[in-house]
Amino acid sequence: MAVEASVAEKLKALWNLQQIDSQLDEIQILKGELPMEVSDLEDEIAGLDTRIKKLKAVLKENEQEISKMQATAKDADANIKKYQKQLDEVRNDREFKALQSEIDLAKLDIQLSEKKVREAKASLDTKKDGLAVAEAKLEAKQKELDAKKVELQGIIEKTEQEENRLRTQSEKARKGIEERLLKAYDKTRRTYRNGLSVVTVERNSCGGCFNNVPPQIQLEIGLHKKIIACEHCGRILADHSIAYPETVAEA
C-alpha cells in the first residue's frame, strides 16, 4: 500500500511543476503571436486564392459571352450585305419591303450586340481591376507569410530542444501529483494569462494577485498541514521553505 505524500511534498511537487511550466510559457511568449499570425495568414491566403480562381472563371465566361455577341454582330453584318445584294435582284415591291425589313432587323441586332459588348467590356474591365487587386494582395500576404514563417522557424530551431526537454520534465512531474490537485492546478493556469497557479507569499501579499495575505493564513501556510489557496484569486500559496529551501536553510 503506497504511503500518501505529505502536504509539504504535494506543495513541493506542485511548485516544481509550476517552475517547469513557467519556463515553457516563456518559450511561448518568445514565439509571441507568430503561430496564430501564420495560421491567420494561411487562412487569408487560401480565401484569396479561392476568390482569384472564381474571378478568373467569371472573366473567362464573360470573354466567351463577348465573343458570342461579337459573332452575332458579324453574322448580322454579313446578312445585311447579303440582303443588300439581293435588293438589286428584287422583282416587286413586296420582296423589296421584306428584304428591307430583314436589313433593319439585322441593323438592330448589330446595335444591340454592340451595346451589350460595350457593357460587357466595361464590366470585364472592372472585374480585371478586382482580379489585379486580389492578386497584388495575395502576393503581399504571401511575402508576409514567408517572412513570419522564417522568423517562427528560427525561434523553433533555437528553442525546440529546450522545449522538448521541458515538456518531458512536465509530463514526468505531473505523474507524481494526484489528479484532484492537477485539475485544480490546470484550471487556475487556464484562468490567468501569466499561467501562474502556484505562488509564494511576498511581502505579506499573494505572489499572483498581490492582495494581502493575513498573518494567520501565512502561519497556516508555513505549518504545511493543508494546501491553502488565495481567497482572492484561488492560486495555491506556498511558503519560502517550499519554494526556496536552500535560501531558508542558509538563513
Residue frames relative to the residue before (quaternion, step in Angstrom):
aa qw qx qy qz dx dy dz
M 1.0000 0.0000 0.0000 0.0000 0.00 0.00 0.00
A 0.4021 -0.7432 0.4841 0.2273 3.58 -0.68 1.13
V 0.4100 -0.6967 0.5345 0.2466 3.54 -1.07 0.84
E 0.4341 -0.7070 0.4911 0.2656 3.56 -0.82 1.02
A 0.5164 -0.6530 0.4652 0.3009 3.54 -1.02 0.88
S 0.5072 -0.6348 0.4877 0.3193 3.54 -1.14 0.66
V 0.6709 -0.4833 0.3656 0.4274 3.56 -1.28 0.28
A 0.6341 0.5338 -0.3276 0.4534 3.58 0.99 -0.82
E 0.6606 0.4988 -0.3047 0.4712 3.58 0.99 -0.84
K 0.6360 0.5219 -0.3249 0.4664 3.58 1.04 -0.79
L 0.6556 0.5102 -0.3013 0.4680 3.56 0.97 -0.88
K 0.6450 0.5202 -0.3163 0.4619 3.55 0.97 -0.86
A 0.6468 0.5184 -0.3140 0.4629 3.60 0.98 -0.88
L 0.6671 0.4935 -0.2944 0.4741 3.58 0.97 -0.88
W 0.6418 0.5212 -0.3219 0.4613 3.58 0.98 -0.83
N 0.6571 0.5085 -0.3087 0.4630 3.58 0.93 -0.90
L 0.6333 0.5180 -0.3265 0.4733 3.59 1.00 -0.83
Q 0.6411 0.5312 -0.3238 0.4494 3.57 0.97 -0.85
Q 0.6523 0.5195 -0.3210 0.4490 3.59 0.95 -0.84
I 0.6470 0.5084 -0.3107 0.4757 3.57 1.02 -0.82
D 0.6953 0.4776 -0.2746 0.4615 3.56 0.85 -1.01
S 0.6161 0.5412 -0.3485 0.4540 3.61 1.09 -0.62
Q 0.6281 0.5133 -0.3341 0.4800 3.58 1.10 -0.68
L 0.6236 0.5169 -0.3307 0.4844 3.57 1.08 -0.71
D 0.6211 0.5422 -0.3323 0.4580 3.58 1.06 -0.77
E 0.6330 0.5418 -0.3280 0.4452 3.58 1.02 -0.80
I 0.6323 0.5167 -0.3305 0.4732 3.57 1.06 -0.73
Q 0.6486 0.5084 -0.3143 0.4712 3.57 1.02 -0.81
I 0.6193 0.5306 -0.3338 0.4727 3.58 1.10 -0.72
L 0.6159 0.5478 -0.3337 0.4574 3.56 1.08 -0.79
K 0.6605 0.4795 -0.2965 0.4959 3.56 1.05 -0.77
G 0.2331 -0.8136 0.4994 0.1854 3.55 1.25 -0.56
E 0.7730 -0.3142 0.2718 0.4794 3.51 -1.07 -0.87
L 0.3450 0.7926 -0.4598 0.2033 3.57 1.30 0.01
P 0.6654 0.4956 -0.3425 0.4408 3.66 0.75 -0.85
M 0.6703 0.4859 -0.2937 0.4779 3.58 0.99 -0.87
E 0.6418 0.5266 -0.3209 0.4559 3.57 1.01 -0.86
V 0.6342 0.5249 -0.3220 0.4675 3.58 1.01 -0.84
S 0.6638 0.5066 -0.2979 0.4625 3.57 0.93 -0.93
D 0.6597 0.5087 -0.3048 0.4617 3.60 0.96 -0.90
L 0.6554 0.5090 -0.3081 0.4652 3.58 0.99 -0.85
E 0.6317 0.5289 -0.3305 0.4605 3.58 1.01 -0.78
D 0.6464 0.5044 -0.3125 0.4798 3.59 1.03 -0.80
E 0.6607 0.5126 -0.3055 0.4554 3.57 0.96 -0.91
I 0.6538 0.5117 -0.3061 0.4658 3.57 0.99 -0.86
A 0.6275 0.5268 -0.3305 0.4685 3.58 1.03 -0.79
G 0.6562 0.5112 -0.3029 0.4651 3.57 1.02 -0.83
L 0.6535 0.5049 -0.3023 0.4761 3.58 0.99 -0.85
D 0.6344 0.5360 -0.3252 0.4523 3.57 1.01 -0.83
T 0.6464 0.5087 -0.3070 0.4787 3.58 0.99 -0.86
R 0.6542 0.5171 -0.3069 0.4588 3.57 0.97 -0.90
I 0.6539 0.5169 -0.3092 0.4578 3.59 0.95 -0.87
K 0.6446 0.5215 -0.3166 0.4608 3.57 0.97 -0.83
K 0.6546 0.5025 -0.3071 0.4740 3.58 1.01 -0.84
L 0.6441 0.5252 -0.3165 0.4573 3.57 1.00 -0.87
K 0.6536 0.5118 -0.3092 0.4640 3.56 0.96 -0.85
A 0.6390 0.5185 -0.3221 0.4681 3.58 1.03 -0.78
V 0.6525 0.5035 -0.3052 0.4770 3.59 1.01 -0.86
L 0.6369 0.5306 -0.3239 0.4560 3.59 0.99 -0.83
K 0.6418 0.5227 -0.3169 0.4630 3.55 0.98 -0.85
E 0.6498 0.5080 -0.3099 0.4730 3.59 0.98 -0.87
N 0.6572 0.5167 -0.3068 0.4549 3.59 0.96 -0.88
E 0.6520 0.5127 -0.3097 0.4649 3.55 0.99 -0.84
Q 0.6352 0.5182 -0.3193 0.4754 3.56 1.08 -0.74
E 0.6355 0.5218 -0.3180 0.4720 3.59 1.05 -0.81
I 0.6391 0.5199 -0.3207 0.4674 3.59 1.00 -0.84
S 0.6396 0.5256 -0.3199 0.4607 3.56 1.00 -0.85
K 0.6464 0.5155 -0.3181 0.4639 3.59 1.02 -0.82
M 0.6682 0.4969 -0.2990 0.4660 3.59 0.95 -0.88
Q 0.6403 0.5085 -0.3199 0.4787 3.56 1.06 -0.74
A 0.6321 0.5197 -0.3240 0.4748 3.58 1.08 -0.74
T 0.6172 0.5421 -0.3330 0.4628 3.59 1.08 -0.77
A 0.6622 0.4971 -0.2967 0.4758 3.57 0.97 -0.90
K 0.6459 0.5203 -0.3184 0.4590 3.56 1.02 -0.80
D 0.6405 0.5138 -0.3141 0.4766 3.59 1.01 -0.82
A 0.6509 0.5163 -0.3134 0.4600 3.58 0.99 -0.86
D 0.6390 0.5188 -0.3204 0.4690 3.57 1.04 -0.80
A 0.6415 0.5151 -0.3186 0.4709 3.57 1.04 -0.82
N 0.6391 0.5235 -0.3186 0.4649 3.59 1.05 -0.76
I 0.6176 0.5446 -0.3445 0.4508 3.58 1.03 -0.80
K 0.6628 0.5011 -0.3026 0.4669 3.57 0.92 -0.91
K 0.6435 0.5235 -0.3157 0.4607 3.52 1.05 -0.81
Y 0.6816 0.4846 -0.2881 0.4663 3.58 0.92 -0.95
Q 0.6348 0.5347 -0.3325 0.4479 3.60 1.03 -0.79
K 0.6336 0.5170 -0.3235 0.4760 3.55 1.09 -0.71
Q 0.6637 0.5126 -0.2986 0.4556 3.53 1.07 -0.82
L 0.5433 0.6291 -0.3948 0.3914 3.58 1.20 -0.49
D 0.6375 0.5423 -0.3219 0.4426 3.56 1.10 -0.69
E 0.7346 0.4195 -0.2186 0.4864 3.55 1.22 -0.44
V 0.4183 0.7239 -0.4703 0.2824 3.61 1.25 0.07
R 0.3196 -0.7690 0.5303 0.1590 3.56 -1.12 0.74
N 0.8060 0.0976 -0.0674 0.5800 3.58 1.17 -0.27
D 0.7028 -0.4889 0.3402 0.3891 3.49 -1.40 0.30
R 0.6048 0.5736 -0.3501 0.4273 3.61 1.05 -0.71
E 0.6713 0.4816 -0.2909 0.4825 3.59 0.92 -0.93
F 0.6285 0.5442 -0.3366 0.4422 3.58 1.04 -0.81
K 0.6784 0.4923 -0.2874 0.4634 3.59 0.90 -0.95
A 0.6352 0.5330 -0.3272 0.4531 3.56 1.03 -0.80
L 0.6696 0.4845 -0.2942 0.4800 3.60 0.94 -0.90
Q 0.6478 0.5229 -0.3200 0.4522 3.58 0.99 -0.88
S 0.6227 0.5357 -0.3277 0.4668 3.55 1.09 -0.75
E 0.6444 0.5120 -0.3144 0.4730 3.62 1.01 -0.85
I 0.6352 0.5260 -0.3243 0.4632 3.58 1.05 -0.80
D 0.6568 0.5109 -0.3056 0.4629 3.58 0.94 -0.91
L 0.6494 0.5108 -0.3118 0.4693 3.57 0.98 -0.83
A 0.6467 0.5186 -0.3119 0.4642 3.57 1.01 -0.86
K 0.6382 0.5204 -0.3216 0.4674 3.60 1.04 -0.79
L 0.6303 0.5210 -0.3234 0.4761 3.56 1.08 -0.77
D 0.6210 0.5380 -0.3324 0.4631 3.56 1.05 -0.81
I 0.6497 0.5147 -0.3127 0.4638 3.58 0.99 -0.89
Q 0.6647 0.5095 -0.3039 0.4542 3.58 0.90 -0.94
L 0.6653 0.5006 -0.2951 0.4687 3.55 0.97 -0.93
S 0.6582 0.5086 -0.3040 0.4645 3.56 0.98 -0.89
E 0.6537 0.5139 -0.3118 0.4598 3.59 0.96 -0.85
K 0.6357 0.5221 -0.3212 0.4691 3.58 1.05 -0.80
K 0.6643 0.4996 -0.2947 0.4714 3.57 0.94 -0.92
V 0.6305 0.5309 -0.3308 0.4595 3.58 1.06 -0.80
R 0.6490 0.5172 -0.3186 0.4581 3.60 0.94 -0.88
E 0.6705 0.4927 -0.2926 0.4713 3.57 0.92 -0.93
A 0.6614 0.5120 -0.2983 0.4599 3.55 0.98 -0.90
K 0.6561 0.5074 -0.3112 0.4640 3.58 1.01 -0.80
A 0.6225 0.5291 -0.3352 0.4693 3.58 1.06 -0.75
S 0.6574 0.4953 -0.2935 0.4862 3.56 0.99 -0.90
L 0.6323 0.5431 -0.3157 0.4534 3.55 1.06 -0.84
D 0.6495 0.5170 -0.3151 0.4600 3.58 0.98 -0.86
T 0.6325 0.5288 -0.3236 0.4644 3.58 1.04 -0.82
K 0.6699 0.4886 -0.2931 0.4761 3.57 0.97 -0.90
K 0.6267 0.5289 -0.3378 0.4620 3.60 1.06 -0.71
D 0.6219 0.5236 -0.3329 0.4777 3.56 1.08 -0.75
G 0.6470 0.5194 -0.3071 0.4661 3.57 1.00 -0.86
L 0.6405 0.5209 -0.3115 0.4705 3.55 1.05 -0.81
A 0.6493 0.5213 -0.3156 0.4551 3.58 0.96 -0.88
V 0.6432 0.5145 -0.3136 0.4725 3.58 1.02 -0.84
A 0.6653 0.5061 -0.2961 0.4621 3.59 0.93 -0.93
E 0.6658 0.5001 -0.3020 0.4641 3.59 0.98 -0.84
A 0.6400 0.5150 -0.3185 0.4730 3.57 1.07 -0.78
K 0.6469 0.5116 -0.3060 0.4756 3.56 1.04 -0.85
L 0.6314 0.5334 -0.3233 0.4608 3.57 1.01 -0.83
E 0.6572 0.5141 -0.3069 0.4578 3.56 0.94 -0.90
A 0.6615 0.5052 -0.2995 0.4664 3.57 0.98 -0.89
K 0.6694 0.4972 -0.2937 0.4674 3.57 0.96 -0.90
Q 0.6291 0.5339 -0.3315 0.4575 3.57 1.06 -0.74
K 0.6439 0.5074 -0.3172 0.4768 3.59 1.02 -0.81
E 0.6423 0.5193 -0.3131 0.4688 3.57 1.03 -0.85
L 0.6469 0.5195 -0.3078 0.4656 3.57 1.00 -0.87
D 0.6468 0.5271 -0.3155 0.4519 3.57 0.92 -0.93
A 0.6641 0.5093 -0.3004 0.4576 3.58 0.96 -0.91
K 0.6821 0.4820 -0.2876 0.4687 3.58 0.93 -0.90
K 0.6200 0.5355 -0.3414 0.4608 3.58 1.09 -0.68
V 0.6336 0.5199 -0.3221 0.4738 3.57 1.02 -0.83
E 0.6582 0.5121 -0.3018 0.4619 3.57 0.96 -0.94
L 0.6783 0.4894 -0.2883 0.4661 3.57 0.92 -0.94
Q 0.6452 0.5257 -0.3193 0.4532 3.56 0.98 -0.85
G 0.6217 0.5452 -0.3350 0.4517 3.57 1.07 -0.75
I 0.6621 0.4891 -0.3002 0.4820 3.57 0.99 -0.86
I 0.6402 0.5333 -0.3237 0.4484 3.58 0.96 -0.88
E 0.6619 0.5143 -0.3085 0.4496 3.57 0.92 -0.91
K 0.6733 0.4939 -0.2918 0.4665 3.58 1.07 -0.76
T 0.7986 0.3408 -0.1415 0.4755 3.56 0.98 -0.85
E 0.4595 0.7321 -0.4331 0.2556 3.59 1.21 -0.36
Q 0.6749 0.4953 -0.3042 0.4546 3.58 0.83 -0.97
E 0.6763 0.4842 -0.2897 0.4737 3.58 0.93 -0.93
E 0.6426 0.5255 -0.3214 0.4557 3.58 0.99 -0.83
N 0.6525 0.5091 -0.3125 0.4663 3.59 0.92 -0.86
R 0.6432 0.5219 -0.3193 0.4604 3.56 1.02 -0.87
L 0.6799 0.4911 -0.2859 0.4635 3.57 0.92 -0.91
R 0.6357 0.5245 -0.3340 0.4574 3.59 1.00 -0.75
T 0.6272 0.5221 -0.3272 0.4764 3.56 1.05 -0.77
Q 0.6543 0.5073 -0.3031 0.4720 3.57 0.99 -0.87
S 0.6450 0.5305 -0.3174 0.4492 3.56 0.98 -0.86
E 0.6568 0.5070 -0.3033 0.4687 3.57 0.92 -0.91
K 0.6524 0.5098 -0.3048 0.4707 3.56 1.01 -0.85
A 0.6665 0.5098 -0.3004 0.4535 3.59 0.95 -0.91
R 0.6376 0.5501 -0.3240 0.4311 3.59 1.03 -0.77
K 0.6091 0.5852 -0.3482 0.4065 3.58 1.10 -0.67
G 0.7037 0.4637 -0.2683 0.4667 3.56 1.16 -0.52
I 0.6512 0.4905 -0.3113 0.4883 3.59 1.28 0.15
E 0.4984 -0.6760 0.4504 0.3029 3.56 -0.89 0.91
E 0.6554 -0.5766 0.3372 0.3525 3.55 -1.11 0.81
R 0.6259 0.5587 -0.3436 0.4219 3.60 0.95 -0.84
L 0.6895 0.4669 -0.2707 0.4830 3.57 0.92 -0.92
L 0.6269 0.5454 -0.3352 0.4441 3.58 1.04 -0.75
K 0.6416 0.5271 -0.3193 0.4567 3.57 0.99 -0.86
A 0.6598 0.4963 -0.2980 0.4791 3.57 0.98 -0.89
Y 0.6364 0.5395 -0.3092 0.4564 3.56 1.02 -0.90
D 0.6970 0.4744 -0.2719 0.4640 3.58 0.82 -1.02
K 0.6344 0.5378 -0.3314 0.4456 3.58 0.99 -0.82
T 0.6757 0.4832 -0.2923 0.4738 3.58 0.94 -0.89
R 0.6216 0.5388 -0.3420 0.4543 3.59 1.02 -0.75
R 0.6725 0.4920 -0.2935 0.4685 3.58 0.99 -0.80
T 0.6166 0.5858 -0.3348 0.4055 3.56 1.16 -0.64
Y 0.8013 0.2727 -0.1143 0.5201 3.57 0.96 -0.90
R 0.5588 -0.6558 0.4072 0.3032 3.54 -0.97 0.96
N 0.6863 0.4767 -0.2953 0.4632 3.59 1.06 -0.67
G 0.4452 -0.7439 0.4181 0.2714 3.60 1.30 0.01
L 0.4725 0.6811 -0.4469 0.3363 3.60 1.21 0.28
S 0.0663 -0.8045 0.5901 -0.0120 3.52 -0.74 1.15
V 0.7573 0.2124 -0.1212 0.6056 3.57 1.21 -0.59
V 0.0595 0.8119 -0.5731 0.0944 3.57 -0.63 1.15
T 0.4399 -0.6637 0.5282 0.2950 3.54 -1.28 0.24
V 0.4969 -0.5965 0.5232 0.3516 3.54 -1.34 0.17
E 0.0296 -0.8051 0.5915 -0.0332 3.56 -0.64 1.15
R 0.8414 -0.0629 -0.0001 0.5367 3.57 -0.72 1.14
N 0.6871 -0.5187 0.2483 0.4440 3.52 0.95 1.08
S 0.6571 0.4798 -0.3148 0.4888 3.58 1.21 0.42
C 0.5834 -0.5573 0.4593 0.3718 3.55 -1.25 0.49
G 0.4365 -0.7247 0.4758 0.2405 3.56 -0.82 0.98
G 0.6547 0.5029 -0.3207 0.4644 3.58 1.27 -0.05
C 0.8178 0.1906 -0.0754 0.5377 3.58 0.73 -1.09
F 0.3891 -0.7690 0.4289 0.2707 3.59 1.38 -0.15
N 0.4179 0.6649 -0.4984 0.3674 3.56 1.18 0.50
N 0.6240 -0.5789 0.3885 0.3530 3.55 -1.19 0.64
V 0.1871 -0.7415 0.6346 0.1114 3.55 -1.11 0.82
P 0.4261 -0.7327 0.4646 0.2562 3.63 -0.46 1.17
P 0.6388 -0.5580 0.3770 0.3720 3.62 -1.14 0.66
Q 0.6353 0.5373 -0.3341 0.4428 3.59 0.99 -0.82
I 0.6520 0.4972 -0.3095 0.4814 3.59 1.01 -0.84
Q 0.6309 0.5318 -0.3324 0.4567 3.59 1.00 -0.79
L 0.6301 0.5304 -0.3240 0.4654 3.57 1.06 -0.80
E 0.6589 0.5068 -0.2994 0.4684 3.58 0.98 -0.90
I 0.6125 0.5462 -0.3431 0.4569 3.59 1.05 -0.75
G 0.6926 0.4957 -0.2667 0.4511 3.56 0.95 -0.93
L 0.6314 0.5476 -0.3313 0.4378 3.59 1.16 -0.50
H 0.2557 -0.8142 0.4869 0.1861 3.60 1.26 -0.40
K 0.3687 0.7319 -0.5015 0.2771 3.58 0.99 0.77
K 0.7870 -0.0047 -0.0066 0.6170 3.55 1.24 -0.45
I 0.5184 -0.6151 0.4878 0.3390 3.53 -1.25 0.43
I 0.1296 -0.8161 0.5630 0.0120 3.53 -0.72 1.15
A 0.2041 -0.7763 0.5894 0.0910 3.55 -0.97 0.97
C 0.5853 -0.5667 0.4475 0.3689 3.55 -1.16 0.60
E 0.4428 -0.7183 0.4715 0.2563 3.57 -0.82 1.00
H 0.6678 0.5064 -0.2960 0.4581 3.60 1.24 -0.32
C 0.8338 0.1868 -0.0663 0.5152 3.60 0.82 -0.99
G 0.4803 -0.7045 0.4154 0.3170 3.59 1.24 -0.23
R 0.4597 0.6719 -0.4640 0.3491 3.60 1.24 0.09
I 0.4998 -0.6345 0.4978 0.3159 3.55 -1.16 0.68
L 0.2587 -0.7845 0.5507 0.1196 3.57 -0.87 1.01
A 0.0511 -0.7856 0.6167 0.0016 3.56 -0.88 1.00
D 0.3856 -0.7128 0.5280 0.2538 3.57 -1.06 0.70
H 0.7051 -0.4974 0.3092 0.3998 3.57 -1.29 0.28
S 0.5876 0.5751 -0.3861 0.4183 3.60 1.12 -0.44
I 0.6499 0.4718 -0.2981 0.5159 3.57 1.25 -0.47
A 0.7422 0.4344 -0.2286 0.4561 3.54 0.82 -1.04
Y 0.8188 0.0874 -0.0090 0.5673 3.58 0.90 -0.90
P 0.0580 -0.8566 0.5119 0.0283 3.61 0.61 1.11
E 0.6165 0.5568 -0.3559 0.4281 3.61 1.06 -0.71
T 0.6625 0.5095 -0.3004 0.4597 3.57 0.96 -0.91
V 0.6471 0.5201 -0.3073 0.4651 3.55 1.01 -0.88
A 0.6498 0.5279 -0.3097 0.4508 3.58 0.98 -0.90
E 0.6573 0.5131 -0.3052 0.4599 3.57 1.00 -0.86
A 0.6456 0.5228 -0.3178 0.4570 3.55 1.08 -0.80
